[in-house]
Amino acid sequence: MSSGYNGIYTQGQDNNLGACLFYVKAGFYIGGLDTNVYKGTKQEGKSDIIFYYDC
């Protein structure tokens, strides 16, 4: 039975090692890096890692 989805994605901040390792151990793979998401905020200089999981 197909879920009707090709996959899902989530994102984790580059300095949140625990979350990033969890996603990789759960079968997600790194598909992107957003280096502009925090531009102009208190968290400027941080990035989001985009994780994908194929269904």
Residue frames as a rotation matrix with the C-alpha (Angstrom) as fourth column:
MET 1
0.582 0.813 0.000 0.00
0.813 -0.582 0.000 0.00
0.000 0.000 -1.000 0.00
SER 2
-0.362 -0.720 0.592 1.48
0.717 -0.621 -0.316 3.32
0.595 0.311 0.741 -1.06
SER 3
-0.338 0.173 -0.925 1.39
0.789 -0.484 -0.378 6.29
-0.513 -0.858 0.027 1.30
GLY 4
0.659 0.580 0.479 0.78
0.752 -0.528 -0.395 8.67
0.024 0.620 -0.784 -1.59
TYR 5
0.856 -0.442 -0.268 3.88
-0.332 -0.868 0.370 10.66
-0.396 -0.228 -0.890 -0.72
ASN 6
0.671 -0.715 -0.196 7.28
0.001 0.265 -0.964 10.70
0.742 0.647 0.178 -2.39
GLY 7
-0.256 -0.772 -0.581 8.98
0.755 0.216 -0.620 11.63
0.604 -0.597 0.527 0.86
ILE 8
0.878 0.442 -0.183 9.18
0.452 -0.640 0.621 14.06
0.157 -0.628 -0.762 3.73
TYR 9
-0.101 -0.945 0.310 11.69
0.475 -0.320 -0.820 16.62
0.874 0.064 0.481 4.90
THR 10
0.861 0.223 -0.458 12.71
0.509 -0.407 0.758 18.38
-0.017 -0.886 -0.464 8.05
GLN 11
0.321 -0.800 0.507 15.45
0.068 -0.514 -0.855 20.75
0.945 0.309 -0.110 9.01
GLY 12
0.708 -0.209 -0.675 17.88
0.706 0.154 0.692 21.08
-0.041 -0.966 0.257 11.86
GLN 13
0.904 -0.425 0.045 20.12
-0.425 -0.905 -0.016 23.93
0.047 -0.004 -0.999 12.90
ASP 14
0.469 -0.784 -0.406 23.77
-0.136 0.390 -0.911 23.26
0.873 0.482 0.076 12.14
ASN 15
-0.495 -0.700 0.515 24.79
-0.617 -0.134 -0.775 23.63
0.611 -0.702 -0.366 15.80
ASN 16
0.251 0.644 0.723 22.18
-0.932 0.363 0.000 21.12
-0.262 -0.673 0.691 17.07
LEU 17
-0.607 -0.660 -0.443 24.27
-0.759 0.646 0.077 17.98
0.235 0.383 -0.893 16.74
GLY 18
-0.746 0.353 0.565 21.82
-0.150 0.738 -0.658 15.80
-0.649 -0.576 -0.497 18.67
ALA 19
0.335 0.929 -0.158 18.95
-0.330 -0.041 -0.943 16.54
-0.882 0.368 0.293 16.29
CYS 20
0.234 -0.313 -0.920 21.13
-0.972 -0.081 -0.219 16.17
-0.006 0.946 -0.324 13.19
LEU 21
-0.822 -0.570 -0.016 22.44
-0.568 0.821 -0.063 12.79
0.049 -0.043 -0.998 14.32
PHE 22
-0.390 0.774 0.500 18.91
-0.125 0.493 -0.861 11.67
-0.912 -0.398 -0.095 15.16
TYR 23
0.512 0.617 -0.598 17.69
-0.646 -0.181 -0.741 12.45
-0.565 0.766 0.306 11.63
VAL 24
-0.154 -0.650 -0.744 20.60
-0.943 0.321 -0.086 10.59
0.295 0.689 -0.663 10.04
LYS 25
-0.915 -0.196 0.353 20.11
-0.332 0.863 -0.380 7.55
-0.230 -0.465 -0.855 12.31
ALA 26
-0.110 0.967 0.229 16.38
-0.173 0.208 -0.963 7.59
-0.979 -0.145 0.145 11.45
GLY 27
-0.066 0.018 0.998 17.21
0.793 0.608 0.042 7.21
-0.606 0.794 -0.054 7.76
PHE 28
0.905 0.327 -0.272 17.10
0.135 -0.827 -0.546 10.81
-0.404 0.457 -0.792 6.57
TYR 29
0.027 -0.917 0.397 19.81
0.991 0.077 0.110 12.10
-0.132 0.390 0.911 4.25
ILE 30
-0.134 -0.178 -0.975 21.23
0.231 -0.962 0.143 15.60
-0.964 -0.206 0.170 3.87
GLY 31
0.136 0.283 0.949 19.83
0.975 0.133 -0.179 17.30
-0.177 0.950 -0.257 0.80
GLY 32
0.337 -0.003 0.941 20.56
0.474 -0.863 -0.172 20.95
0.813 0.504 -0.290 1.36
LEU 33
-0.315 -0.476 -0.821 22.02
0.933 -0.313 -0.176 23.75
-0.173 -0.822 0.543 3.43
ASP 34
0.576 0.542 0.612 20.34
0.594 -0.792 0.142 27.12
0.562 0.281 -0.778 3.98
THR 35
-0.351 -0.837 -0.420 23.01
0.929 -0.256 -0.267 29.66
0.115 -0.484 0.868 4.91
ASN 36
-0.779 0.072 0.622 20.71
0.080 -0.974 0.213 32.70
0.621 0.216 0.753 4.66
VAL 37
0.028 0.936 -0.351 17.82
0.601 0.265 0.754 31.71
0.799 -0.232 -0.555 6.90
TYR 38
0.407 0.106 -0.907 19.08
0.900 -0.216 0.378 33.63
-0.156 -0.971 -0.183 9.96
LYS 39
-0.536 -0.639 0.552 20.47
0.747 -0.664 -0.043 36.67
0.394 0.389 0.833 8.14
GLY 40
-0.449 0.291 0.845 19.66
-0.192 -0.955 0.227 39.85
0.873 -0.060 0.485 10.06
THR 41
0.725 0.686 -0.056 18.63
-0.125 0.212 0.969 38.00
0.677 -0.696 0.240 13.23
LYS 42
0.540 -0.499 0.678 20.30
-0.823 -0.143 0.550 37.30
-0.178 -0.855 -0.487 16.58
GLN 43
0.511 -0.297 0.807 21.30
0.030 0.944 0.329 33.90
-0.859 -0.144 0.491 15.18
GLU 44
0.864 -0.219 -0.454 23.07
-0.502 -0.282 -0.818 35.28
0.051 0.934 -0.354 12.11
GLY 45
-0.189 -0.977 -0.094 25.94
-0.978 0.196 -0.074 33.04
0.090 0.078 -0.993 11.06
LYS 46
-0.465 0.130 0.876 24.07
-0.253 0.929 -0.272 29.81
-0.849 -0.348 -0.399 11.78
SER 47
-0.632 0.235 -0.738 22.59
-0.737 0.110 0.667 27.62
0.238 0.966 0.104 9.05
ASP 48
0.276 0.739 0.615 19.83
-0.706 0.590 -0.391 25.07
-0.652 -0.326 0.685 8.64
ILE 49
-0.888 -0.456 -0.064 20.58
-0.405 0.707 0.580 21.61
-0.219 0.541 -0.812 7.29
ILE 50
0.117 0.952 -0.282 17.73
-0.988 0.082 -0.133 20.17
-0.103 0.295 0.950 5.22
PHE 51
-0.800 -0.319 0.508 17.10
-0.356 0.934 0.025 16.45
-0.482 -0.161 -0.861 5.73
TYR 52
-0.061 0.762 -0.645 15.03
-0.975 0.092 0.201 14.29
0.212 0.641 0.737 3.36
TYR 53
-0.604 -0.004 0.797 13.46
-0.301 0.927 -0.224 10.86
-0.738 -0.375 -0.561 3.77
ASP 54
-0.644 0.360 -0.675 12.15
-0.680 0.133 0.721 8.92
0.349 0.923 0.159 0.77
CYS 55
-0.094 0.716 0.692 8.87
-0.753 0.403 -0.520 7.08
-0.651 -0.570 0.501 1.37
